[in-house]
Amino acid sequence: MVILDKIDKLFFIKFGDNAEEFKRYLEKEKFGENVCAPTWDYIPQFYEEFKEMLKNCNVYWIGVGTKQKKFIRNNNSWFITYKNFSNLRILYQLLKVNPDVIINIASQHPFVSIYIFKFIKKRVKILQFLAGGYVKDSFNIFYNSLLKMSDKIYVMNNQTQKKLEKQIKKNINIFVPLYTKEFLGTNSKIPDIRQNKLNIFYCGRFSKIKGIWELYQIIKEMKNENVVFHLIGKGSEYRLFKQKIKDNGLDNLVKFYGFVPHYLLYAYLKQADIGIIPSKSEGYCQVATEFLISNIPIIATKVGGLIDQIEEGENGYLIEGENKIEKFIEKINYLKNNPDEIKKMKKNITPATYLDKENVFGKIVKNYYLEQL
């Protein structure tokens, strides 16, 4: 392997999410209530981790599939976003910048442009950070043949790690999002929202992939139980979901909070008795970690990173197989009728173990940078 004498140019590619949060970072604006989407957490946290080194390195951030087209420059950092994805557009930027290191975050979509550039400029190093979206495509022969050309590969759960290592015969590591004591938001206070019932919290996007309609069925089936569902988040299905709750007379079972800024999230989650995650697919489930940091046991589907994060009967329960809705209801009723089980699981959870991990995005890239000097 060729070791770089010096990294002069770093080139980051991030597919999909709204880049508004990091835009504000580069513009040195203060965070507002509509910023702090957790999806981009590891980007600004990386920026803070790495900013001292940026004085000696030019950094290019390319966001594709975002809501708006933007171009921002902040000292030696350039930030470009495009509404529509195009491998040709990415390849053009790569050829224009001619980076020493390419860091692709969370998507296989730019693979073609990345590896064409690698074929042209063999000296370039490639670090792949693949999140949940890669799980369902992780055995695509074409993508995997390209992936083998990477210098380092990181995924977000053991399931994907083992399957990809077997498929491409290459060592693969795990990375996780960074959480610090700041998440605890000690100065952030909200009113007590708990009721004299079993308080069940959902936090996440209102979309089919997150199992939101399975959650609706659970709520509907439990309309006569002494429970209340606190729902945090928004998404493409939010309005329809809310209307369905109203139309079916379930308002007394459900409390909607919409979007909650990340710095306030702990103040909400710590009021839960249990968390519920009915997702159909997960890479690394950030919400699961946020529940555990808040000392809240979880009932979740047995998929992706949730398998790594939840220990059966210790900090929660995993639901698998057929009749999942009935199984969720069975576990909820069990905990409702056995509150000592909730107390026992809370004692098993050590929130500090989820903070300040070493295998986080920023520290991995920082250490790689130092290794090359």
Secondary structure by P-SEA (a helix, b strand, c coil): ccccccccbbbbbbccccaaaaaaaaaccccccccccccaaaaaaaaaacccccccbbbbbbbcccccccccccccbbbbbbccccaaaaaaaaaaacccbbbbcccccaaaaaaaaaaacccbbbbbbcccccccccccaaaaaaaaaccbbbbccaaaaaaaaaacccccbbbbbbbccccccccccccccccccbbbbbbcccccccaaaaaaaaaaaaccccbbbbbbbcccaaaaaaaaaaaacccccccccccccccccccccccccbbbbbcccccccaaaaaaaaacccccccccccccccccccccbbbbbccaaaaaaaaaaaaaaacaaaaaaaaaaccccccccccccaaaaaaaaaaaac
